[in-house]
């Protein structure tokens, strides 16, 4: 048994900051010195680095991950009468973006082993959306907890049905699918730079990735109030969604150490799985993927009791998410596939996430493992 009495950090941003604080101070000072706080040179530099990292032709920073989703949907002209297919087991932002544009959110189920969108459920939902007089317009697969979805299966359904694929990569930036980085997949991909994400800033931030030149031009216009060739010529209804220059400066420094952090996350996940897989339903990775391990999430039978025991040992745990979206009051009026979203609803009562960050010491992880197995 390990011995550890200090409080365990669920996500240790302080440890990361300590390693690069001098570089962050220089980067922030540079922004303060030149004074271009909105759309300054660091924003463009960061977008260029994002393209290099992901392999996408275009990367456009914006205010947050939710806005990123909205910007793409707006560029595609999605609104009333359109069905946008969303997994029921995800964070609310995935459904919020199309709902705010007047589209009909159509819930589909997820797979029990990966927590990601079930292509067969999507296929059935497309048929039913048409029967309800809706136009199937887009699907938003979510790379939950850092693992990319099975995009070959999803693309087969989407292409047959004429659906646009908007990948919600809020938790999977840095992951890859059959050698392709998240950001270079689908018709467009979005991500979030919320502080707790694998690549996070010190505030809000997000980005849109695409290889479509026309879509990139539209998103660029839309994030700047729908501007045309000049600032005061607004050629479409847009929104105010820009990535702050200071946040871009911070992210540039964090991106430099990101590959090493991804490798550390993977090693931590492997140790968890090797120790816990005989007792718990540990995460399952599909062939050909590398996860960003935004969270290490497993399924447990008595979550309340286990969380209580961990808390007594100063170990935090978090439930993402305690209610499926189709069960939440704000979204109960939207349709779900007739075959149901039972897996989503079941998972919401079983999942639990353990501390996961690149600076989790082996001794601390062993303490967590020991306490998980102590019951």
N, C-alpha and C positions, 0 to 999 in steps of 0.2 A: 504494500500500500504506500502511496505517496503521502508526503506531509506538506501541506500548503495552507496557510492561514489568512493570507491577504485576500482582499476582494479581487475577483477575476474580472477583467474588462471584457465585455461582449465584443466590442470593436475598439481597438486601441489606437486612436488617432494621435494621441500624445506621443507615443513611441515613434510613430512615423515622423512626426514633426521634429522631434529631437534630432533625428538623423540628418535632416535637410534644412534646419532652421536658418542657418547662415545663408544658404542659397535663396530661401524664401524671402528673407529680409532684403537681399540685394534686388530680387525681382520686383518686390512690392515698391521699394524705394525708387526704382527706375520708372515705374508708373507715376508715382507721386511727383517725380522730377519733370517728366514730360507733360503731365497733366491731361492726357487724352483718355479720360476715364470711360468714355463710351466709344466702342468700335475702334480702339487704339491699335497700334501695330502688333501688340501681343495677341490680339484676337485672330488676326490673319495668320500670324506665325503658328498659332496653335492649330488652326484649321488645316494648315499645310502639313503639320506633323501628324494630325489625325488621318489624313489621306494616306500618308506614307505608312503609318502603322496598320491601317485596316485594308489598304488596297482599293478603297473607294475612290471614284473620280472626284467626288465633291463631299465636303464636310462643312456644315453651316452651324455655328454656335447659336444658341438661343437661351432664353431665360430659365428654362427648366424642362424636365422630361415630358411633362404633360403638354406643355406648349409645343414641343417637338411633334408629338402625335397630331395635335390639332393643325399645325401648319401643313403637314403632308395631306391630311384629309381635306383641308380647305383648298389646297392646290389641285387636288383631284376633283373638286366641285361636289363633294359628297354632302348630302343633306336629306331633306324630307323625301320619303318614299324609298330611300336606299336602306338596305340591310347591311350592317357591319357585324361580322361574326367575331365573338370575343369568348375566350374561355371563362367559365364561371369561377374558376379558382385562380385568382390573381388580385393584384391591388386595384383599387377603384379607378385610378387614372386611366386605365386601358379602356374602360367603358365610358368614363366621364367625357373624354374627348369627342367621340362620335355623338354622344347624347346631347352635348351642348350645341352641336351643329344641326340638331333636329333629325339626325338619322335614327333608325330603329336598331338598337343594340339587340343582337340575337345570340343568346347564350348557347355555347356548346360545351361538351364535357372534356375532361382531360384523362390522360392515362395514369393508372394507379402507380406504376413503377417509376416514371420520370416526372410526373406532375404536369407534363406539357400537353398541349392540344392534341386531341384524338382526331385523326384525319377522317375516320369513318363517321364520327359524330358530326363533323363539319359537312361531309358529303350529304348526310341525311338532312341537315339543317338548310342547306341550299335548296333542296327540293321543296321543303316546307315553306321557306320564305317566298318562293315563287307562287306557291298555292295560296299564300296570304296576300298576294298582290304587291309584294315588295320586289325591288330590283336588287339582286345580290351584287354588291359593289366591292366589298373589300373584306379581308380577314386580317385580324391582328393577332398572330401567334405571339405568345409571351415566352421568352427564355427564362423560365422561372428558376430562381436561386442560382442562376449562372450557367445552366446547361442549355445549349441550343436545341430547338425543337428538331423533329425528324422532317427536315425540309423537303426531302425527295417525295415523301408521301403527301405532304401538304401542297406542294407545288403541283402534283398530279391532279388533285382535286381543284385547285384554284385555276389552273390553265383550262381545264375542261369546262369550268363554270364561268370563266371570264372575270374572275376575282383579282383585284389588286392585292398584293401581299405587302403589308406594312408590319415589319418585325419590331416588336417592343423589346429592345435589348437593354432596358434600363438596368437589369441585373447581370447582363452577360457581356459587357464590353471587355474585350481581351480574350474571350472564348473563340473557338473555331469549330467549323463543321466541314469535315472531309478536306482539310487543308485551307479552307477559306475563312478568314477572320470575320467575326461579327462586324457588320458595317458594309460588307461587300455582298451581302445576301439579299434576296427578295427584291421588290421594286423600290423599296426604301426601308431604311432602318433608323430607329431612334434610340437614343440613350439618355441617361440622367447622370449628372455629376453631383447629385446630392451627397453631402459629406460621408454618409455611411456606405456609399456604393464602392465597388472595387477601385475605380478611379474617381475620387471625389474632391470637390473644391471646398472652400470655407464659407459656403452660402448655397445659393441655388444656381443651377446651370444645366444645360442640356445641349444636344446636338442632333442634327438630321444628316444621314448619309445616303447617297444615291449615286448611281452611274448615269442617271438620266439628266442630260444637260438642261432640257426644258423644265423639268421638275425643279432642278436646283435654282434656276432663274426665278421661278415662281415663288419658291420658299424664301429666297433672298428678298424679294419684293414684299412678301406678306409679313415677314418678321420686322420690316421697317415701315409699318403702316400702309403697305400696298403702294409704295413709291414707284414711280416710273424712272425716267432718265435723270430727273433732278429731284431734290429733296421735297420741293413743294408741288410736285406734279404727282398726285396719288391716283393711279390708274385703276385701282381695285380696292375693295374693302380688305384691310389687313389688320394687324395687331402690333402691339409694341412688345417685342420679345427679343431682347439682345443679351448676349453674354457679356457681363462686365469685364472691362480690361484687367482689373486686378485679379479677378477669378481666372482669367485666361493665363495670366502670368504665373499664378500658383499652379495651375494645371500643367503648364509647360515643364515646370520643375518636377512635378509628380510623375509625369509621363516618362521622364528619363529613368526612373527606378521601377517603373511599372512591370517590365518583363521579369525582373527578379522577384517582385512581390507575387506575381502570378505563379511562379515556380514554387515559392514558399507556401502559398495557399494550397497548391496541389499536394505537396508533401504532407501538410497538416491533415488534409482530407483523407489521404491514403492511410495515415496512422489511425485516425478515427475509425475508418471502415475496417481495417484489419483487426482492431480490438473489439469492435461492437457488432460486427455483422452476424455473429451467431446468436446474439440476444435480441437485437432490434432489426427493424426493416431499414437498413441504411440506404443511402442514395444509390440509384442505378444509373450508370451512364450507358448510352447507346453507342454502337460501334461508330468510330470515325469522329468522335467529338472530344474536345478539350474544354472543360468547364472553367469559368472564371471564379467559381466557388464564392459567389456573393454571400451565400449562407450555406451552412452545413445543416441540412434538414432531414430528420428521420421521422419514422412513424412509430408511435408508442401506444400501448394499450391503456395505460393508466396515467395520463398526462398530468393531471392535477397533483397526484401523489408524488410523481417523479420530480416535477418542478419544485414542489415544496421541499423535498429532500435536498435537491441541489442548492436551493436558496439558503438552507441551514448551513451549507458548506461554502457560502459566499460565491456561489457559481450562478451567474445569470443565464436565463434561457428565455426565448421569445417565441410567440406563436404567430406565424405568418401563414394563413390568415384564419381567424376564429370563425368567420362566416363566409360562405360562398357568396359571390355577388348577387346571384339570383335569389338569395335569402334576405338580402338587405332591403330595408324599407324604400329607399330611393330608387331601387331597380326592379322591384317585384312586378311592376306593370309590363316589363319587357318580356318578349317571348323566349322560351327555351326550346330546344329540340325535343320532339315528342318522346324520344327514347330516354330522355331524362339526363340530369346532371348529377346522378347519384354518387359517382366517384368524387366529384368536387365537394359535395356535401359531406361525404364520409371523411375525406382527407382533412377538412377543416376541423374535425373533431379529434384528429390523431397527430397532426404534424407538430414538431417542436424543433427549434433551431438552437444549436450549441454555439459557444463563442468561436468566431472565425475571423482571423485577420493575419496578415503576414508576420506579425511580431509575437505570435503566441509561442511562448517557450515550451520546449519539450516537457519540462517538469510540470508546468501548469497544465498542459494538455493531458499528461498522465494522471494528474490529480482529478481532472474532469472525468476521464475514462474510468478511473477507480471508483468514483462516486456514482457514475452511471451503472456500474456493475455491482455496486454494494448491496442493492436490494434483492 
